[in-house]
């Protein structure tokens, strides 16, 4: 059984999707062994509702080292699911090839510092992009610079707003996140 550690900062909808797809057998031979949050958030409640161990490590300068101390050495994959803290380069290098993130845009466009949530969708609209989507990628020391694992796009219409883009992107995230996890786990 492959062990996943999921890092969250918010409501945990992508965490819930991961839990649901594991329970449905879409993500095979895996379990969420631990959920770590960098702030009080509903993602912790979602984990507790499924009897998954949780740890809260408040965001701060020692976050990456504290995180390193709580992640079991036999972890197969660390999944960032709506996680907003930046991990230290040493942490990323130590878990190289075993940390993935989902980003609400078609990387390499609209990635990097400050590009999260509605900031991304506003930037897509302002740039008059004809398509948007989501990317699951490996986490490296460079923010949103890791190799893409899976990407899916959709057409941006003249009627789209940052809010409608957010809804469309979230649906794509639900679709590709389990597929990418299976791919990385070799399922």
C-alpha positions as CSV (number, residue, x, y, z in Angstrom):
1,X,0.0,0.0,0.0
2,X,1.5,3.3,-1.1
3,X,1.5,6.1,1.5
4,X,0.5,9.6,0.6
5,X,1.0,12.7,2.7
6,X,-1.2,15.6,1.7
7,X,-0.4,19.2,2.5
8,X,-3.3,21.7,2.7
9,X,-4.0,25.3,3.5
10,X,-7.7,25.7,2.7
11,X,-11.0,24.0,2.4
12,X,-9.5,20.7,1.2
13,X,-11.8,20.1,-1.8
14,X,-8.9,18.5,-3.7
15,X,-8.0,16.5,-0.6
16,X,-11.6,15.2,-0.5
17,X,-11.4,14.3,-4.2
18,X,-8.2,12.3,-3.5
19,X,-9.8,10.5,-0.5
20,X,-13.0,9.8,-2.6
21,X,-11.0,8.4,-5.5
22,X,-9.0,6.2,-3.2
23,X,-12.1,4.9,-1.6
24,X,-13.7,4.3,-5.1
25,X,-10.6,2.4,-6.3
26,X,-9.7,5.0,-8.9
27,X,-6.4,5.6,-7.2
28,X,-5.2,2.1,-6.5
29,X,-3.1,0.6,-3.8
30,X,-2.8,3.8,-1.9
31,X,-3.9,5.6,1.2
32,X,-3.6,9.0,2.7
33,X,-1.5,8.4,5.8
34,X,-1.2,12.0,7.0
35,X,-2.6,15.4,6.3
36,X,-0.5,18.4,7.3
37,X,-1.8,22.0,7.3
38,X,0.1,25.3,7.6
39,X,-2.9,27.0,9.2
40,X,-6.3,26.2,10.7
41,X,-8.5,25.1,7.8
42,X,-11.4,22.9,6.9
43,X,-9.0,20.5,5.1
44,X,-8.0,19.2,8.6
45,X,-11.7,18.5,9.4
46,X,-12.1,16.6,6.1
47,X,-9.1,14.4,7.1
48,X,-10.4,13.8,10.6
49,X,-13.8,12.8,9.2
50,X,-12.0,9.9,7.4
51,X,-9.9,9.0,10.5
52,X,-6.7,10.3,8.8
53,X,-4.0,11.6,11.1
54,X,-3.5,15.3,11.0
55,X,-0.8,17.7,12.0
56,X,-1.0,21.5,12.1
57,X,2.4,23.3,11.7
58,X,1.9,27.0,11.7
59,X,3.6,28.8,8.8
60,X,6.9,30.3,9.8
61,X,10.6,30.3,9.0
62,X,11.1,26.8,10.4
63,X,8.1,25.3,8.6
64,X,10.1,23.2,6.1
65,X,12.3,21.7,8.8
66,X,9.3,21.0,11.1
67,X,7.5,19.4,8.2
68,X,10.6,17.2,7.4
69,X,10.4,16.0,11.0
70,X,6.8,14.8,10.8
71,X,6.8,13.1,7.3
72,X,7.3,9.4,7.7
73,X,10.4,8.2,5.8
74,X,8.4,5.5,4.1
75,X,6.2,8.1,2.4
76,X,5.7,7.3,-1.3
77,X,4.3,10.7,-2.4
78,X,3.8,14.1,-1.0
79,X,0.8,15.8,-2.6
80,X,0.3,19.6,-2.4
81,X,-3.5,20.1,-2.6
82,X,-4.3,23.8,-2.3
83,X,-1.1,24.3,-0.2
84,X,0.0,27.9,-0.1
85,X,3.4,27.9,1.7
86,X,6.6,27.8,-0.2
87,X,8.9,24.9,0.7
88,X,12.6,25.3,1.2
89,X,14.9,24.1,-1.6
90,X,16.5,21.5,0.7
91,X,13.1,20.0,1.4
92,X,12.2,19.8,-2.3
93,X,15.6,18.3,-3.1
94,X,15.3,15.7,-0.3
95,X,11.9,14.5,-1.7
96,X,12.8,15.1,-5.4
97,X,10.5,13.2,-7.7
98,X,8.1,12.5,-4.8
99,X,6.3,15.8,-4.4
100,X,3.6,17.0,-6.7
101,X,1.4,20.0,-6.9
102,X,-1.7,21.1,-8.8
103,X,-1.7,24.5,-10.3
104,X,-4.8,26.4,-11.7
105,X,-3.2,27.3,-15.0
106,X,-1.4,25.9,-18.0
107,X,2.2,26.0,-16.8
108,X,4.7,27.5,-17.6
109,X,2.2,30.4,-18.1
110,X,0.9,32.1,-15.0
111,X,3.1,30.3,-12.5
112,X,5.6,31.6,-9.9
113,X,5.4,33.8,-6.9
114,X,2.0,35.3,-6.2
115,X,0.3,33.1,-8.9
116,X,-2.3,31.2,-6.9
117,X,-6.1,31.2,-6.7
118,X,-8.0,34.2,-8.2
119,X,-4.7,35.9,-9.0
120,X,-4.1,33.3,-11.7
121,X,-7.6,33.6,-13.1
122,X,-7.5,37.5,-13.1
123,X,-4.1,37.3,-15.0
124,X,-5.5,34.9,-17.6
125,X,-8.5,37.2,-18.3
126,X,-6.3,40.3,-18.4
127,X,-3.9,38.6,-20.8
128,X,-6.9,37.8,-23.1
129,X,-5.8,34.1,-23.2
130,X,-7.8,31.8,-25.5
131,X,-7.3,28.8,-23.2
132,X,-6.7,28.0,-19.6
133,X,-6.7,24.8,-17.6
134,X,-4.8,23.0,-14.8
135,X,-1.4,21.4,-14.5
136,X,-0.2,18.7,-12.1
137,X,3.6,19.0,-11.8
138,X,6.6,17.9,-9.8
139,X,7.7,20.3,-7.1
140,X,11.2,21.6,-7.3
141,X,13.0,24.5,-5.6
142,X,11.8,26.9,-8.3
143,X,8.1,27.9,-7.7
144,X,5.9,26.1,-10.3
145,X,9.0,25.2,-12.4
146,X,8.9,21.4,-12.0
147,X,8.1,19.1,-15.0
148,X,4.5,18.7,-15.9
149,X,2.9,15.3,-15.2
150,X,-0.5,16.0,-16.6
151,X,-2.2,19.0,-18.1
152,X,-5.7,19.7,-19.5
153,X,-7.1,22.8,-21.1
154,X,-10.4,24.4,-22.1
155,X,-11.3,27.3,-24.3
156,X,-11.7,30.7,-22.6
157,X,-14.8,32.4,-23.9
158,X,-15.7,36.1,-24.2
159,X,-18.2,35.6,-21.4
160,X,-15.7,34.1,-18.9
161,X,-14.8,35.9,-15.7
162,X,-12.2,35.0,-13.2
163,X,-15.0,33.4,-11.2
164,X,-16.2,31.2,-14.1
165,X,-12.6,30.3,-14.9
166,X,-12.1,29.2,-11.3
167,X,-15.1,26.9,-11.5
168,X,-14.0,25.4,-14.8
169,X,-10.4,24.9,-13.6
170,X,-11.6,23.2,-10.4
171,X,-13.5,20.7,-12.4
172,X,-10.4,19.9,-14.5
173,X,-8.4,19.6,-11.2
174,X,-10.8,17.0,-10.0
175,X,-10.4,15.1,-13.2
176,X,-6.6,15.1,-13.6
177,X,-5.4,15.0,-10.0
178,X,-6.2,11.3,-9.5
179,X,-4.9,10.4,-12.9
180,X,-1.6,12.2,-12.2
181,X,-1.3,10.5,-8.7
182,X,-1.8,7.1,-10.4
183,X,0.8,7.9,-13.0
184,X,3.4,8.9,-10.5
185,X,2.7,5.9,-8.3
186,X,3.1,3.7,-11.3
187,X,-0.6,2.4,-11.2
